[in-house]
């Protein structure tokens, strides 16, 4: 058996894409790890996942033959990461795809040519073994008769091994190709061959013949067009070519591990535990770097939680290697260096990626410190009760309230020789999910947004960039109560789909247009517009007049006043984005927005609260750009040309070959954007920031107003200014000086009142003192003080206690049916064992309340005003009994 050529991972990626370009395939860049319009996936987990609409025929692909190298994340077996050499969360999937073009014959022939031809990978054919689905005689015949593989070297496997499906969508039988790595990788058992669980025969290629569509519930329908979906793990192919044991030994991955080794001081082979930690850190920092680059941010739900878990798991393994300060961010440069040739966006966003990881590491350090304290308290409580099982409810509280990872709790519980009640933990997790689901349902579902109109209903053409009204639009679909209808009756709410529309559908953070759709004697009021994944613009609203029928020709008119207000706010978000970058730095990226009439909400990546000075600079810069009156131009450009102009793209967004670019001020602000905009920045009017606050870890939010909303705010503020000036009998320009003078007068008056109160309290305390009587050598007195609050009682009590060291005094005040008690004891009284705290407990209890405090001063309360006299009457007896005791 000859050994393969030791191609590097980056060489193999380029070689694969180049090979399929020679076969007429269009090379596409990797799609984002964030799925677009696919709620069934949290993260892209296969090469074909982003192309589902092309496979089903729902959308037209850019070409019938396509090849990609797709970034993928799979975390279903995250607990195995590090413990085995074959598991990883991040990998790259090489793929060649056919959408109704070639099928089994070509796919099998090309896979064999690429793997075995000396011009390409050049693997030894004698070390390759194909497999087919047990019922796929067609594929068997191609391998046997056309490629020339002997029948005994072609393996038939069942559905579990050779039928590809991942969730809902296209699926079908497979034909895999296995590589024999040699007996040294085998299990040594008799009969060890392809399909054995050992590491000898490694699957390197998987031809998937997509013939069916799976609805996710086990129902299969024949696809109208037969497709090819080929998947080959890039790291696996590199393992074979480089003759290494695992994906962690591949050149680019090992270079990352070497960086981890340099930082931690740990290296492979020292111990199994250190090997596990090195693999975990290497794998997780690769995944995290790519996820953050595509716009994922750490959070407590969804894909953000996947990222947080990866980073925290890696950070914890750093601690196990003795690194107690943030270090993962230092590995980013190596990850980027190894991958930037194919993914240049990594280098472009390096500062941002590094910042996100470092902040998450620092936050996790605080979580660990706080969580460990709570964990130890819980642990001691379990041990004190002699329990051997750590409560699942406690584990959930650690996770839910303190952000403590469950896997860390599991490990620490095991170290104590205890077990964790995982059943109870998962029960509480499910209950939390149910609560969250109900909360989402309470917000109202999208209902009709999921209506499937079918291919016979054409995609709507948006004409709203150039038109605010459009004559001659055709009604191509109507929906009433989630069902397609032939007509819409007066007073009924429904959806109208037009072939052409000036109405902007809600997307990209911009709210939808409102307006009316009319015809002869017909009027439909539009209150919302949504665009479904098939490109149909769904106009939500109510028919107020006439009968609207399928096929009718109508006039569509938007509310232009509202549209102008929305455009003011939208153009302002672009200026705000530019200003934030200028003031805070290039790490700032838009993380979401909401644009409404003259109001905007802008989320952006930043890792600390903005100072008043920074907010002032941002506001000034936006208003400066408005006053400059920059012209606003929109162009549709090839994406590469747009990037050369410096156009900023949104994280996680997938763009086509051409993009719409909004340019303000000939390069001042250039962004990819499909929304509607003004033609000049001056029309934004006054820009006013109303708030800035945190919405997630590393994400801040600014809320602001423009146009009429800002003018209304200024008008209200001016009105309040005039009212305040009139109340203080001053001109608006003199208001500050007058307010300061009045505050000074108020302060003087307050001091005078306090002096008077103190003098009055002293006088009242002296009068009360005359009522004192002797009990065992101590001066005991009780009194009810009318209209006194707690502060006045405390002042009087301090005076009584300081006046005579033998005093024992209890004062009471009744306000609004509630009683306040105060007890004080002088030094000699305390020395004889009489404590104010003990007295107040007894007194308060008689009046239906409670209290306590120090030996020389204590306060309490009561609920029954009729018992005040009885409570005070027991003080003499309490003192007498204490002295005798």
DANOR-V822480 format. One record per backbone hydrogen bond with DSSP energy under -0.5 kcal/mol. NH is the residue of the N-H (numbers start at 1). CO is the residue of the C=O. E is the energy in kcal/mol with one decimal. If there is no record, write none. Layout:
nh = [NH;NH]
co = [CO;CO]
e = [E;E]
This chain:
nh = [5;7;12;13;14;15;16;17;18;19;20;21;22;24;25;26;27;28;28;35;37;41;44;51;52;54;55;56;57;58;59;61;66;67;68;70;72;73;74;78;80;81;81;82;83;84;91;93;94;94;95;97;98;99;100;100;107;108;109;110;111;112;113;114;115;116;117;120;121;122;122;123;127;128;129;131;132;133;134;136;137;140;141;142;143;144;145;146;146;147;148;149;153;154;155;155;157;157;161;162;163;164;169;171;172;174;175;176;177;178;179;180;181;181;185;186;192;196;199;202;202;204;205;206;207;208;208;209;209;210;210;211;211;212;213;214;215;215;220;221;223;227;228;229;230;231;232;234;237;238;239;240;241;242;243;243;244;247;249;250;254;255;256;256;257;258;259;260;261;262;263;264;265;270;275;276;277;278;279;280;281;282;283;284;285;286;287;288;289;290;291;292;293;294;295;296;299;304;305;305;306;307;308;309;310;311;312;313;314;315;316;317;318;319;320;321;322;323;324;330;331;331;332;332;334;335;336;337;338;339;339;340;342;343;346;347;348;349;350;353;354;355;356;357;358;359;360;361;362;363;364;365;366;367;368;369;370;371;372;373;374;375;376;377;378;379;380;381;382;383;384;385;386;387;390;395;396;397;398;399;400;401;402;402;403;404;409;410;411;412;413;414;415;416;416;417;418;419;421;422;425;426;427;428;429;430;431;432;433;434;435;436;437;438;439;440;441;442;443;443;444;449;450;451;453;457;458;460;461;462;463;463;464;466;467;470;472;473;475;476;476;477;478;479;480;483;485;488;491;492;494;495;496;497;498;499;501;506;507;510;511;513;515;516;517;518;519;522;523;524;525;526;526;527;527;528;530;532;532;535;538;538;539;539;540;540;541;542;543;544;544;545;548;550;551;552;554;554;555;556;557;558;559;560;563;564;565;566;567;568;569;570;571;572;573;574;575;576;577;578;579;580;581;582;583;584;585;585;588;591;592;594;595;596;596;598;599;600;601;602;603;604;605;606;606;615;616;617;618;619;620;621;622;623;624;625;626;627;628;629;629;630;632;633;633;635;637;637;639;642;643;644;645;646;647;648;653;655;659;661;661;662;663;663;664;664;665;665;668;669;671;672;673;681;683;684;685;688;690;690;691;693;695;696;699;700;701;702;703;704;705;706;707;709;710;711;712;713;714;715;716;717;718;719;720;721;722;723;724;725;726;727;728;729;730;734;735;738;739;740;741;742;743;744;745;746;747;748;749;750;751;752;753;754;755;756;757;758;759;760;761;762;763;764;765;766;767;768;769;770;770;771;772;773;775;778;779;780;780;781;783;785;785;786;788;793;794;795;796;797;798;799;800;801;802;803;804;807;808;809;810;811;812;813;815;815;818;819;820;821;822;823;824;825;826;828;829;830;831;832;833;834;835;836;837;839;840;841;842;843;844;845;846;847;848;849;852;854;858;859;860;861;862;863;864;865;867;868;871;872;873;874;874;875;877;878;879;880;881;882;883;884;885]
co = [121;5;8;9;10;11;12;13;14;15;16;17;18;21;20;65;25;26;67;33;35;38;33;48;49;51;51;52;53;53;53;59;97;26;95;93;91;44;89;75;77;77;78;84;80;80;72;70;92;232;68;66;228;64;98;226;103;104;105;106;107;108;109;110;111;112;113;117;114;114;117;115;124;125;178;176;155;174;157;133;135;136;137;138;139;140;141;141;142;142;143;143;150;151;130;153;132;155;158;158;159;172;214;212;164;162;207;131;205;129;202;127;179;200;182;183;189;193;185;179;200;177;177;231;175;206;229;173;207;208;227;171;209;171;221;169;213;219;218;213;211;210;98;208;96;206;94;92;233;234;235;236;237;238;239;240;239;85;246;247;250;251;252;253;253;254;255;256;257;258;259;260;261;267;271;272;273;274;275;276;277;278;279;280;281;282;283;284;285;286;287;288;289;290;292;291;304;301;301;302;302;303;304;305;306;307;308;309;310;311;312;313;314;315;316;317;319;318;322;327;327;328;328;329;331;331;332;333;334;335;336;336;339;339;343;344;344;345;347;349;350;351;352;353;354;355;356;357;358;359;360;361;362;363;364;365;366;367;368;369;370;371;372;373;374;375;376;377;378;379;380;381;383;382;419;391;392;393;394;395;396;397;397;398;399;398;405;406;407;408;409;410;411;412;413;414;413;388;390;420;421;422;423;424;425;426;427;428;429;430;431;432;433;434;435;436;437;438;439;440;441;446;447;448;451;454;456;535;499;460;461;501;501;463;463;556;554;554;552;474;497;497;485;495;483;480;478;548;543;489;541;479;539;477;537;474;461;529;510;507;595;504;526;557;524;555;522;519;545;517;542;515;524;525;540;540;538;530;536;532;530;536;496;537;528;538;494;525;492;523;542;523;488;486;475;549;473;552;518;470;516;468;514;558;559;560;561;562;563;564;565;566;567;568;569;570;571;572;573;574;575;576;577;578;579;580;580;581;585;603;603;601;509;594;599;565;596;704;594;702;592;700;589;604;698;611;612;613;614;615;616;617;618;619;620;621;622;623;624;625;626;625;679;631;663;661;635;659;657;638;639;640;641;643;642;670;650;653;637;635;659;671;633;661;662;669;631;663;664;664;662;648;660;630;680;681;682;705;688;703;703;701;699;699;696;604;693;602;691;600;688;598;684;706;706;707;708;709;710;711;712;713;714;715;716;717;718;719;720;721;722;723;724;726;725;731;732;734;735;736;737;738;739;740;741;742;743;744;745;746;747;748;749;750;751;752;753;754;755;756;757;758;759;760;761;762;763;764;765;766;767;768;769;780;778;775;806;773;778;808;810;783;812;784;785;789;790;791;792;793;794;795;796;797;798;799;800;804;779;824;781;822;783;820;813;818;815;862;813;860;811;858;809;856;807;805;805;826;827;828;830;829;833;855;854;835;836;837;838;839;840;841;842;843;845;844;859;857;823;852;821;850;819;847;847;863;864;865;867;868;869;870;871;872;873;874;875;876;877;878;879;880;881]
e = [-0.6;-2.3;-2.3;-2.0;-1.7;-2.5;-2.4;-2.0;-2.4;-2.4;-2.0;-1.3;-1.5;-1.5;-2.2;-2.5;-0.6;-0.5;-2.3;-0.7;-0.6;-1.1;-2.4;-2.0;-1.1;-1.3;-1.9;-2.6;-0.7;-0.9;-2.2;-0.5;-2.1;-2.4;-2.3;-2.7;-2.2;-2.4;-2.4;-1.4;-1.8;-0.6;-0.9;-0.6;-1.1;-1.4;-1.8;-2.7;-0.6;-3.0;-2.4;-3.4;-2.0;-2.5;-0.8;-1.1;-2.3;-2.5;-1.9;-2.8;-1.8;-2.0;-2.3;-2.7;-1.9;-2.3;-2.5;-1.7;-1.9;-0.5;-0.8;-3.7;-2.2;-1.5;-2.5;-2.6;-2.8;-0.8;-2.2;-2.3;-1.5;-1.6;-2.5;-1.8;-2.3;-2.5;-3.1;-0.8;-1.2;-2.1;-0.6;-2.6;-1.9;-1.6;-2.1;-0.5;-2.5;-0.5;-0.7;-3.0;-0.9;-2.4;-3.3;-2.4;-1.7;-2.3;-2.1;-0.5;-2.3;-3.2;-2.9;-3.1;-0.8;-2.9;-1.9;-1.5;-1.5;-2.2;-0.8;-2.4;-0.8;-2.8;-1.3;-1.7;-2.7;-0.7;-1.7;-2.9;-0.6;-1.1;-1.2;-1.4;-0.9;-2.5;-2.3;-3.0;-0.5;-1.8;-0.5;-1.6;-3.2;-2.4;-2.0;-2.7;-1.8;-2.5;-2.0;-2.9;-2.1;-2.1;-2.2;-2.0;-2.5;-2.7;-0.9;-0.5;-1.6;-0.8;-1.8;-0.9;-3.3;-1.8;-0.9;-0.5;-2.1;-2.6;-1.3;-2.0;-2.8;-2.2;-1.8;-2.9;-2.7;-1.4;-2.0;-2.3;-2.1;-2.5;-2.2;-2.6;-2.5;-2.3;-2.7;-2.7;-2.2;-1.5;-2.2;-2.7;-2.0;-1.9;-2.5;-2.6;-1.9;-1.4;-1.8;-2.4;-1.4;-0.9;-0.9;-0.8;-1.4;-2.2;-2.3;-2.8;-2.2;-2.6;-2.6;-2.4;-2.3;-2.6;-2.3;-1.9;-1.6;-1.8;-1.9;-1.0;-1.9;-2.8;-0.7;-1.4;-0.5;-1.8;-0.7;-0.6;-0.7;-1.9;-2.9;-2.6;-2.2;-0.8;-0.8;-2.1;-1.0;-2.0;-2.0;-0.6;-1.7;-1.8;-1.3;-2.7;-2.8;-2.1;-2.4;-2.2;-2.4;-2.5;-2.2;-2.3;-2.6;-2.6;-2.3;-2.0;-1.4;-2.0;-3.2;-2.1;-2.7;-3.4;-2.7;-1.2;-1.7;-3.0;-2.6;-1.8;-2.4;-3.0;-2.5;-1.7;-2.2;-2.6;-2.6;-1.2;-1.6;-2.6;-3.7;-2.0;-2.2;-2.2;-2.5;-2.0;-3.7;-2.4;-1.0;-0.6;-0.9;-2.7;-1.8;-2.7;-1.9;-2.4;-2.5;-2.2;-1.9;-0.8;-0.7;-1.9;-2.1;-2.1;-2.5;-2.2;-1.8;-2.9;-1.8;-2.3;-2.1;-2.4;-2.1;-2.0;-2.1;-2.5;-2.1;-2.4;-2.7;-2.5;-2.2;-2.1;-2.4;-2.2;-0.7;-0.8;-1.7;-1.7;-1.5;-2.2;-0.7;-1.2;-0.7;-1.9;-2.8;-0.6;-0.6;-2.8;-0.6;-0.9;-1.6;-2.4;-0.8;-1.9;-2.6;-0.7;-2.4;-1.3;-0.5;-2.1;-2.8;-1.4;-2.5;-3.0;-3.5;-1.7;-2.1;-2.2;-2.1;-2.7;-0.6;-1.9;-2.4;-2.8;-1.5;-2.1;-2.5;-2.1;-1.7;-2.6;-2.6;-3.0;-1.9;-2.1;-2.0;-2.7;-2.6;-2.9;-0.5;-0.5;-2.4;-1.3;-2.1;-0.5;-2.1;-2.2;-3.7;-0.7;-2.7;-0.7;-2.8;-0.8;-1.8;-1.6;-2.2;-2.3;-0.7;-1.3;-2.1;-2.9;-2.3;-2.0;-3.1;-0.5;-3.3;-2.4;-2.8;-2.6;-3.1;-1.1;-2.4;-2.6;-1.7;-2.3;-2.6;-2.1;-1.7;-2.7;-2.9;-1.6;-1.4;-1.2;-1.6;-2.6;-2.5;-2.0;-2.4;-2.7;-1.8;-2.0;-2.3;-3.1;-0.7;-1.2;-1.4;-3.0;-0.7;-2.4;-3.4;-0.6;-2.8;-1.9;-1.6;-2.3;-2.4;-2.8;-2.8;-2.3;-2.1;-0.6;-1.5;-2.6;-2.2;-2.2;-2.5;-2.6;-2.4;-2.4;-2.4;-2.3;-2.1;-2.2;-1.8;-2.4;-1.6;-0.6;-1.2;-0.9;-2.3;-0.5;-2.8;-2.1;-0.6;-2.7;-3.2;-2.3;-2.2;-1.9;-1.4;-1.5;-2.1;-2.1;-1.4;-0.6;-3.0;-3.5;-0.5;-3.0;-3.2;-0.6;-0.5;-3.1;-2.6;-0.6;-0.8;-1.8;-2.0;-2.5;-2.5;-2.7;-1.4;-2.1;-1.2;-2.3;-0.5;-2.5;-1.6;-2.1;-2.3;-1.4;-2.3;-2.8;-3.0;-2.5;-2.2;-2.2;-2.5;-1.9;-2.0;-1.0;-1.4;-2.1;-3.0;-2.0;-2.7;-2.5;-2.5;-2.5;-2.4;-2.3;-2.4;-2.1;-2.5;-2.4;-2.6;-2.5;-2.4;-2.2;-1.7;-1.0;-2.5;-1.6;-1.3;-2.5;-3.0;-2.5;-2.1;-2.6;-2.5;-1.9;-2.2;-2.8;-2.3;-2.1;-2.7;-2.7;-2.3;-2.3;-2.6;-2.5;-2.3;-2.4;-3.0;-2.7;-2.6;-3.0;-3.0;-2.4;-2.4;-2.6;-2.7;-2.5;-2.1;-2.5;-2.0;-0.9;-0.7;-1.7;-1.7;-2.5;-2.7;-1.6;-1.7;-2.9;-0.8;-2.3;-1.7;-0.5;-3.2;-0.6;-1.0;-2.2;-2.3;-2.3;-2.4;-2.8;-2.5;-1.8;-2.3;-2.6;-2.3;-1.6;-1.2;-1.7;-2.9;-2.3;-1.8;-2.8;-1.8;-2.0;-0.5;-2.7;-1.9;-2.1;-2.6;-2.4;-2.5;-2.6;-2.5;-1.5;-2.8;-1.0;-1.6;-2.4;-2.3;-1.3;-1.9;-2.3;-0.7;-3.4;-0.6;-2.0;-2.7;-1.5;-1.6;-2.7;-2.6;-1.7;-1.6;-1.1;-1.6;-3.0;-2.1;-1.7;-2.3;-1.5;-1.9;-2.2;-1.5;-2.4;-2.1;-0.7;-1.9;-1.5;-2.4;-2.5;-2.1;-0.9;-0.7;-1.3;-0.5;-2.4;-2.5;-2.5;-2.7;-2.2;-2.2;-1.9;-2.3]
